[in-house]
């Protein structure tokens, strides 16, 4: 029987381009900017009427985008979900 060397290659990490740097993202941002200018110039009353609703809609969007990087889920990363080791946490008062 022939001996084969099997090397397990880990895939190279792919450089993930943010959505706003793609052509589709830039086109969407341009369309949103044009819509904002159009609404602010010709439909000021409608925008003013919808402003309280728009502020309320910002809350879930801020939660989605601003909580992205600090370990939600609790899979032992020491984030908000627990699961971290108490020995890894600094103690209050200075004495270990």
N, C-alpha and C positions, 0 to 999 in steps of 0.2 A: 504494500500500500504506500502511496506517495504522501510525503509530509507536506502540508500546505501551511504557510504562515497566514493567519487571518489577523489583519490589523483592523481594529475598529477605529475608524476616523470619526472624530466629532465634527459635525458640520461647522463651517466657518460662520461666525456671527454676521448676519446680514445687516448692512447699514439701512436702518429704517428711516425713510424720508418722512418728515412730518406732513400731515395732510395739506397744510397751508403753503407748502413749497412745491406742490405738484401743480400741473397745468389745470387740472380740474378744480383744485382748491383755490388757485388764483382767480379762475373764472367765477367761481362762486362768491369769493370775497368782492370781486369787482361788481358783480350783479347786486350783491347786498349793499355795497356803497352807493350804486346808482339808485337803488330803491330808497335808501335812506335820504339821499338828496332830493329825490322826487317827492317823497312824503313830507319832508321838512319844508319844501317850497310851496307845494300846492294843496296839501291836506293837513295843515297844522292843527286844525280843530279836531280832526279824527285822531291824530297822534296824542293830543292832549287828553282826549276822552279815554284812550286806551292805556295811558301811562301807569295808573295803579296796577292794572293787570300785568303789564310788562315788568314792573318791579317785582311782582310776586313770581313771575316766571323766571326771573333771574336767580332766585334762591336755589332751585334744583340744578340749574346749569352751573352755578358756582360750586355747589357741592360735588358735582361730577368732575369738574375740571380742576378744582383746587385741592381736592383730597387725593389726587392720583398717586402721589409718591411716598406716602408714609405708612405703609404696611397694614392696611386693613385686611381682615380675613382671619387673623389669629392662627396662622400655621407655624407657630414657634418663632416668629421673627421679632417678637418683642413689641409689636404694634399695639393698637387699641384693643384688639381682640383677645388679648391675654396669651397664654401659652408660652410666654418667655420665662426664663429662669430667674428666680429672685436673686441668685448669686451674681448675676450680671448687672443688676441695678445698683446704682450708687446709694449709699445709706445717708440718711439725714443726720446731721450733727457732726460728721467728720470722723467718728470712730468706726472701724470696720466690724 
